[in-house]
């Protein structure tokens, strides 16, 4: 009986460790990248915002908000051609 309780406890600890390792090692998702982009955009760090919003667009081509903010960030850096291209790129 004691042995079974000990095995269960060890398995439970291993499961929690594995779940935590997967969560901590996972790549940032589009939502996290978008939030980073918004923080940079609101701080007027348009170069940083462009980076994060472009990452969101690569991860989620249908994310029109990220596409818009990426384009505005490009325009604010004096890159109107890239901004126009970003807006008129049709996601597949």
N, CA, C and O atoms as a GROMACS GRO file, in nm:
protein
  368
    1UNK      N    1   0.083  -0.120   0.000
    1UNK     CA    2   0.000   0.000   0.000
    1UNK      C    3   0.088   0.126   0.000
    1UNK      O    4   0.065   0.217  -0.079
    2UNK      N    5   0.186   0.132   0.087
    2UNK     CA    6   0.276   0.246   0.094
    2UNK      C    7   0.351   0.264  -0.037
    2UNK      O    8   0.372   0.377  -0.083
    3UNK      N    9   0.391   0.153  -0.096
    3UNK     CA   10   0.463   0.156  -0.223
    3UNK      C   11   0.378   0.219  -0.333
    3UNK      O   12   0.427   0.300  -0.412
    4UNK      N   13   0.249   0.181  -0.340
    4UNK     CA   14   0.159   0.236  -0.441
    4UNK      C   15   0.138   0.386  -0.422
    4UNK      O   16   0.134   0.461  -0.520
    5UNK      N   17   0.126   0.431  -0.299
    5UNK     CA   18   0.111   0.574  -0.273
    5UNK      C   19   0.235   0.650  -0.316
    5UNK      O   20   0.226   0.760  -0.371
    6UNK      N   21   0.348   0.592  -0.292
    6UNK     CA   22   0.474   0.655  -0.330
    6UNK      C   23   0.488   0.664  -0.482
    6UNK      O   24   0.532   0.766  -0.534
    7UNK      N   25   0.451   0.558  -0.552
    7UNK     CA   26   0.457   0.557  -0.698
    7UNK      C   27   0.361   0.661  -0.754
    7UNK      O   28   0.397   0.734  -0.847
    8UNK      N   29   0.241   0.669  -0.700
    8UNK     CA   30   0.144   0.769  -0.746
    8UNK      C   31   0.197   0.911  -0.724
    8UNK      O   32   0.182   0.997  -0.811
    9UNK      N   33   0.259   0.934  -0.611
    9UNK     CA   34   0.314   1.067  -0.581
    9UNK      C   35   0.425   1.102  -0.679
    9UNK      O   36   0.433   1.215  -0.727
   10UNK      N   37   0.510   1.006  -0.708
   10UNK     CA   38   0.619   1.030  -0.803
   10UNK      C   39   0.563   1.058  -0.942
   10UNK      O   40   0.611   1.148  -1.011
   11UNK      N   41   0.463   0.983  -0.983
   11UNK     CA   42   0.402   1.005  -1.115
   11UNK      C   43   0.338   1.142  -1.121
   11UNK      O   44   0.350   1.213  -1.221
   12UNK      N   45   0.269   1.181  -1.014
   12UNK     CA   46   0.205   1.313  -1.011
   12UNK      C   47   0.308   1.425  -1.024
   12UNK      O   48   0.287   1.521  -1.098
   13UNK      N   49   0.418   1.412  -0.952
   13UNK     CA   50   0.523   1.514  -0.960
   13UNK      C   51   0.581   1.519  -1.101
   13UNK      O   52   0.603   1.627  -1.155
   14UNK      N   53   0.606   1.404  -1.161
   14UNK     CA   54   0.661   1.400  -1.297
   14UNK      C   55   0.566   1.464  -1.397
   14UNK      O   56   0.609   1.536  -1.487
   15UNK      N   57   0.438   1.439  -1.383
   15UNK     CA   58   0.340   1.498  -1.474
   15UNK      C   59   0.342   1.651  -1.462
   15UNK      O   60   0.344   1.721  -1.563
   16UNK      N   61   0.342   1.702  -1.340
   16UNK     CA   62   0.345   1.847  -1.321
   16UNK      C   63   0.474   1.908  -1.375
   16UNK      O   64   0.472   2.016  -1.433
   17UNK      N   65   0.585   1.841  -1.358
   17UNK     CA   66   0.712   1.890  -1.409
   17UNK      C   67   0.710   1.892  -1.562
   17UNK      O   68   0.756   1.989  -1.623
   18UNK      N   69   0.659   1.786  -1.622
   18UNK     CA   70   0.653   1.780  -1.769
   18UNK      C   71   0.559   1.886  -1.826
   18UNK      O   72   0.590   1.949  -1.927
   19UNK      N   73   0.445   1.905  -1.762
   19UNK     CA   74   0.351   2.007  -1.809
   19UNK      C   75   0.414   2.144  -1.798
   19UNK      O   76   0.402   2.226  -1.890
   20UNK      N   77   0.481   2.170  -1.688
   20UNK     CA   78   0.548   2.299  -1.670
   20UNK      C   79   0.659   2.319  -1.771
   20UNK      O   80   0.677   2.430  -1.822
   21UNK      N   81   0.734   2.215  -1.801
   21UNK     CA   82   0.844   2.226  -1.898
   21UNK      C   83   0.791   2.255  -2.037
   21UNK      O   84   0.849   2.335  -2.110
   22UNK      N   85   0.682   2.192  -2.074
   22UNK     CA   86   0.624   2.217  -2.207
   22UNK      C   87   0.572   2.359  -2.214
   22UNK      O   88   0.591   2.427  -2.315
   23UNK      N   89   0.506   2.405  -2.109
   23UNK     CA   90   0.451   2.540  -2.108
   23UNK      C   91   0.561   2.645  -2.113
   23UNK      O   92   0.551   2.743  -2.187
   24UNK      N   93   0.667   2.625  -2.036
   24UNK     CA   94   0.774   2.724  -2.030
   24UNK      C   95   0.860   2.724  -2.154
   24UNK      O   96   0.913   2.829  -2.192
   25UNK      N   97   0.876   2.610  -2.218
   25UNK     CA   98   0.964   2.603  -2.334
   25UNK      C   99   0.893   2.632  -2.465
   25UNK      O  100   0.958   2.643  -2.569
   26UNK      N  101   0.763   2.644  -2.462
   26UNK     CA  102   0.688   2.667  -2.585
   26UNK      C  103   0.719   2.802  -2.646
   26UNK      O  104   0.747   2.899  -2.576
   27UNK      N  105   0.714   2.807  -2.777
   27UNK     CA  106   0.736   2.933  -2.848
   27UNK      C  107   0.620   3.027  -2.820
   27UNK      O  108   0.508   2.982  -2.795
   28UNK      N  109   0.646   3.156  -2.823
   28UNK     CA  110   0.536   3.250  -2.800
   28UNK      C  111   0.430   3.237  -2.909
   28UNK      O  112   0.461   3.219  -3.026
   29UNK      N  113   0.306   3.245  -2.868
   29UNK     CA  114   0.199   3.235  -2.966
   29UNK      C  115   0.166   3.372  -3.024
   29UNK      O  116   0.219   3.474  -2.980
   30UNK      N  117   0.078   3.373  -3.122
   30UNK     CA  118   0.045   3.498  -3.191
   30UNK      C  119  -0.013   3.602  -3.096
   30UNK      O  120   0.013   3.722  -3.113
   31UNK      N  121  -0.089   3.559  -2.999
   31UNK     CA  122  -0.148   3.653  -2.904
   31UNK      C  123  -0.040   3.722  -2.820
   31UNK      O  124  -0.045   3.843  -2.797
   32UNK      N  125   0.059   3.644  -2.775
   32UNK     CA  126   0.170   3.703  -2.698
   32UNK      C  127   0.250   3.801  -2.784
   32UNK      O  128   0.287   3.909  -2.738
   33UNK      N  129   0.276   3.763  -2.908
   33UNK     CA  130   0.350   3.850  -2.999
   33UNK      C  131   0.272   3.979  -3.026
   33UNK      O  132   0.330   4.087  -3.032
   34UNK      N  133   0.141   3.966  -3.043
   34UNK     CA  134   0.056   4.083  -3.068
   34UNK      C  135   0.063   4.179  -2.948
   34UNK      O  136   0.076   4.300  -2.966
   35UNK      N  137   0.055   4.124  -2.827
   35UNK     CA  138   0.063   4.208  -2.708
   35UNK      C  139   0.198   4.280  -2.699
   35UNK      O  140   0.203   4.397  -2.662
   36UNK      N  141   0.305   4.209  -2.732
   36UNK     CA  142   0.437   4.272  -2.733
   36UNK      C  143   0.440   4.385  -2.837
   36UNK      O  144   0.495   4.492  -2.812
   37UNK      N  145   0.381   4.360  -2.952
   37UNK     CA  146   0.374   4.462  -3.056
   37UNK      C  147   0.297   4.585  -3.011
   37UNK      O  148   0.338   4.698  -3.037
   38UNK      N  149   0.185   4.562  -2.942
   38UNK     CA  150   0.105   4.676  -2.894
   38UNK      C  151   0.181   4.756  -2.789
   38UNK      O  152   0.173   4.879  -2.787
   39UNK      N  153   0.254   4.687  -2.703
   39UNK     CA  154   0.333   4.760  -2.604
   39UNK      C  155   0.438   4.847  -2.672
   39UNK      O  156   0.458   4.961  -2.632
   40UNK      N  157   0.503   4.793  -2.773
   40UNK     CA  158   0.605   4.870  -2.846
   40UNK      C  159   0.540   4.987  -2.921
   40UNK      O  160   0.591   5.098  -2.922
   41UNK      N  161   0.426   4.959  -2.983
   41UNK     CA  162   0.355   5.062  -3.060
   41UNK      C  163   0.313   5.178  -2.968
   41UNK      O  164   0.333   5.294  -3.002
   42UNK      N  165   0.256   5.145  -2.853
   42UNK     CA  166   0.210   5.248  -2.760
   42UNK      C  167   0.327   5.328  -2.703
   42UNK      O  168   0.310   5.444  -2.665
   43UNK      N  169   0.444   5.266  -2.697
   43UNK     CA  170   0.564   5.336  -2.650
   43UNK      C  171   0.634   5.410  -2.764
   43UNK      O  172   0.740   5.469  -2.745
   44UNK      N  173   0.572   5.409  -2.882
   44UNK     CA  174   0.626   5.473  -3.002
   44UNK      C  175   0.759   5.412  -3.047
   44UNK      O  176   0.839   5.478  -3.112
   45UNK      N  177   0.780   5.286  -3.012
   45UNK     CA  178   0.894   5.209  -3.061
   45UNK      C  179   0.846   5.136  -3.186
   45UNK      O  180   0.815   5.017  -3.183
   46UNK      N  181   0.841   5.209  -3.298
   46UNK     CA  182   0.781   5.156  -3.419
   46UNK      C  183   0.863   5.045  -3.482
   46UNK      O  184   0.808   4.956  -3.546
   47UNK      N  185   0.993   5.050  -3.465
   47UNK     CA  186   1.077   4.942  -3.517
   47UNK      C  187   1.047   4.810  -3.444
   47UNK      O  188   1.031   4.706  -3.507
   48UNK      N  189   1.039   4.817  -3.311
   48UNK     CA  190   1.004   4.698  -3.232
   48UNK      C  191   0.864   4.651  -3.262
   48UNK      O  192   0.839   4.530  -3.272
   49UNK      N  193   0.770   4.745  -3.276
   49UNK     CA  194   0.632   4.710  -3.308
   49UNK      C  195   0.624   4.640  -3.443
   49UNK      O  196   0.554   4.539  -3.458
   50UNK      N  197   0.695   4.693  -3.542
   50UNK     CA  198   0.697   4.630  -3.675
   50UNK      C  199   0.746   4.486  -3.665
   50UNK      O  200   0.688   4.397  -3.727
   51UNK      N  201   0.851   4.463  -3.587
   51UNK     CA  202   0.905   4.328  -3.571
   51UNK      C  203   0.798   4.234  -3.517
   51UNK      O  204   0.774   4.127  -3.575
   52UNK      N  205   0.735   4.271  -3.408
   52UNK     CA  206   0.637   4.181  -3.345
   52UNK      C  207   0.512   4.162  -3.431
   52UNK      O  208   0.463   4.051  -3.445
   53UNK      N  209   0.461   4.271  -3.489
   53UNK     CA  210   0.342   4.257  -3.572
   53UNK      C  211   0.372   4.174  -3.698
   53UNK      O  212   0.286   4.100  -3.745
   54UNK      N  213   0.491   4.186  -3.751
   54UNK     CA  214   0.529   4.104  -3.867
   54UNK      C  215   0.535   3.957  -3.828
   54UNK      O  216   0.498   3.870  -3.907
   55UNK      N  217   0.582   3.928  -3.707
   55UNK     CA  218   0.585   3.790  -3.658
   55UNK      C  219   0.442   3.735  -3.647
   55UNK      O  220   0.417   3.620  -3.681
   56UNK      N  221   0.351   3.819  -3.599
   56UNK     CA  222   0.211   3.776  -3.589
   56UNK      C  223   0.156   3.746  -3.728
   56UNK      O  224   0.087   3.645  -3.747
   57UNK      N  225   0.186   3.831  -3.824
   57UNK     CA  226   0.137   3.811  -3.961
   57UNK      C  227   0.190   3.682  -4.022
   57UNK      O  228   0.121   3.616  -4.099
   58UNK      N  229   0.313   3.646  -3.987
   58UNK     CA  230   0.368   3.519  -4.037
   58UNK      C  231   0.299   3.401  -3.970
   58UNK      O  232   0.269   3.301  -4.036
   59UNK      N  233   0.273   3.412  -3.840
   59UNK     CA  234   0.209   3.303  -3.767
   59UNK      C  235   0.061   3.292  -3.799
   59UNK      O  236   0.005   3.182  -3.801
   60UNK      N  237  -0.004   3.406  -3.824
   60UNK     CA  238  -0.148   3.409  -3.850
   60UNK      C  239  -0.176   3.508  -3.963
   60UNK      O  240  -0.208   3.624  -3.937
   61UNK      N  241  -0.164   3.463  -4.088
   61UNK     CA  242  -0.181   3.554  -4.202
   61UNK      C  243  -0.319   3.622  -4.210
   61UNK      O  244  -0.334   3.722  -4.279
   62UNK      N  245  -0.417   3.569  -4.141
   62UNK     CA  246  -0.552   3.627  -4.144
   62UNK      C  247  -0.571   3.737  -4.039
   62UNK      O  248  -0.679   3.796  -4.031
   63UNK      N  249  -0.470   3.766  -3.960
   63UNK     CA  250  -0.482   3.865  -3.853
   63UNK      C  251  -0.467   4.005  -3.912
   63UNK      O  252  -0.356   4.057  -3.926
   64UNK      N  253  -0.580   4.064  -3.947
   64UNK     CA  254  -0.579   4.195  -4.013
   64UNK      C  255  -0.540   4.309  -3.920
   64UNK      O  256  -0.485   4.409  -3.965
   65UNK      N  257  -0.566   4.295  -3.790
   65UNK     CA  258  -0.525   4.399  -3.696
   65UNK      C  259  -0.373   4.407  -3.690
   65UNK      O  260  -0.316   4.516  -3.692
   66UNK      N  261  -0.308   4.293  -3.683
   66UNK     CA  262  -0.162   4.291  -3.680
   66UNK      C  263  -0.106   4.347  -3.810
   66UNK      O  264  -0.007   4.421  -3.810
   67UNK      N  265  -0.169   4.313  -3.921
   67UNK     CA  266  -0.126   4.362  -4.052
   67UNK      C  267  -0.138   4.516  -4.057
   67UNK      O  268  -0.048   4.584  -4.107
   68UNK      N  269  -0.248   4.568  -4.004
   68UNK     CA  270  -0.269   4.713  -4.001
   68UNK      C  271  -0.162   4.782  -3.917
   68UNK      O  272  -0.101   4.879  -3.962
   69UNK      N  273  -0.140   4.732  -3.794
   69UNK     CA  274  -0.043   4.796  -3.706
   69UNK      C  275   0.100   4.779  -3.758
   69UNK      O  276   0.184   4.867  -3.737
   70UNK      N  277   0.127   4.669  -3.826
   70UNK     CA  278   0.260   4.653  -3.888
   70UNK      C  279   0.278   4.760  -3.995
   70UNK      O  280   0.384   4.822  -4.004
   71UNK      N  281   0.174   4.783  -4.075
   71UNK     CA  282   0.181   4.883  -4.182
   71UNK      C  283   0.197   5.024  -4.124
   71UNK      O  284   0.278   5.102  -4.174
   72UNK      N  285   0.121   5.057  -4.021
   72UNK     CA  286   0.132   5.189  -3.959
   72UNK      C  287   0.272   5.207  -3.900
   72UNK      O  288   0.332   5.314  -3.910
   73UNK      N  289   0.324   5.102  -3.837
   73UNK     CA  290   0.459   5.109  -3.780
   73UNK      C  291   0.563   5.133  -3.888
   73UNK      O  292   0.658   5.209  -3.869
   74UNK      N  293   0.544   5.068  -4.003
   74UNK     CA  294   0.635   5.089  -4.116
   74UNK      C  295   0.625   5.233  -4.166
   74UNK      O  296   0.727   5.297  -4.193
   75UNK      N  297   0.503   5.283  -4.179
   75UNK     CA  298   0.483   5.419  -4.228
   75UNK      C  299   0.545   5.521  -4.131
   75UNK      O  300   0.602   5.621  -4.175
   76UNK      N  301   0.533   5.495  -4.001
   76UNK     CA  302   0.588   5.588  -3.902
   76UNK      C  303   0.741   5.590  -3.905
   76UNK      O  304   0.802   5.684  -3.855
   77UNK      N  305   0.802   5.488  -3.964
   77UNK     CA  306   0.947   5.484  -3.978
   77UNK      C  307   0.992   5.537  -4.114
   77UNK      O  308   1.110   5.531  -4.147
   78UNK      N  309   0.898   5.589  -4.192
   78UNK     CA  310   0.933   5.642  -4.323
   78UNK      C  311   0.946   5.534  -4.430
   78UNK      O  312   1.026   5.548  -4.523
   79UNK      N  313   0.870   5.427  -4.416
   79UNK     CA  314   0.872   5.317  -4.513
   79UNK      C  315   0.734   5.302  -4.579
   79UNK      O  316   0.669   5.199  -4.562
   80UNK      N  317   0.690   5.403  -4.653
   80UNK     CA  318   0.554   5.397  -4.708
   80UNK      C  319   0.535   5.284  -4.810
   80UNK      O  320   0.426   5.228  -4.820
   81UNK      N  321   0.639   5.251  -4.884
   81UNK     CA  322   0.628   5.143  -4.981
   81UNK      C  323   0.603   5.009  -4.914
   81UNK      O  324   0.519   4.931  -4.958
   82UNK      N  325   0.677   4.982  -4.808
   82UNK     CA  326   0.656   4.857  -4.735
   82UNK      C  327   0.520   4.856  -4.665
   82UNK      O  328   0.455   4.752  -4.657
   83UNK      N  329   0.479   4.972  -4.615
   83UNK     CA  330   0.348   4.981  -4.549
   83UNK      C  331   0.237   4.948  -4.648
   83UNK      O  332   0.145   4.873  -4.617
   84UNK      N  333   0.246   5.005  -4.767
   84UNK     CA  334   0.146   4.979  -4.871
   84UNK      C  335   0.145   4.831  -4.908
   84UNK      O  336   0.039   4.771  -4.924
   85UNK      N  337   0.263   4.775  -4.922
   85UNK     CA  338   0.274   4.633  -4.955
   85UNK      C  339   0.211   4.546  -4.845
   85UNK      O  340   0.144   4.447  -4.874
   86UNK      N  341   0.233   4.584  -4.722
   86UNK     CA  342   0.177   4.508  -4.608
   86UNK      C  343   0.025   4.512  -4.611
   86UNK      O  344  -0.041   4.411  -4.587
   87UNK      N  345  -0.031   4.629  -4.639
   87UNK     CA  346  -0.176   4.644  -4.640
   87UNK      C  347  -0.238   4.567  -4.756
   87UNK      O  348  -0.342   4.504  -4.740
   88UNK      N  349  -0.176   4.573  -4.872
   88UNK     CA  350  -0.237   4.513  -4.991
   88UNK      C  351  -0.195   4.369  -5.017
   88UNK      O  352  -0.235   4.310  -5.117
   89UNK      N  353  -0.114   4.312  -4.927
   89UNK     CA  354  -0.081   4.171  -4.940
   89UNK      C  355  -0.202   4.090  -4.902
   89UNK      O  356  -0.257   4.105  -4.792
   90UNK      N  357  -0.244   4.004  -4.992
   90UNK     CA  358  -0.362   3.922  -4.968
   90UNK      C  359  -0.316   3.794  -4.896
   90UNK      O  360  -0.239   3.716  -4.952
   91UNK      N  361  -0.363   3.774  -4.774
   91UNK     CA  362  -0.324   3.651  -4.704
   91UNK      C  363  -0.386   3.529  -4.773
   91UNK      O  364  -0.498   3.535  -4.823
   92UNK      N  365  -0.313   3.422  -4.774
   92UNK     CA  366  -0.362   3.299  -4.838
   92UNK      C  367  -0.432   3.212  -4.740
   92UNK      O  368  -0.480   3.104  -4.776
   0.00000   0.00000   0.00000
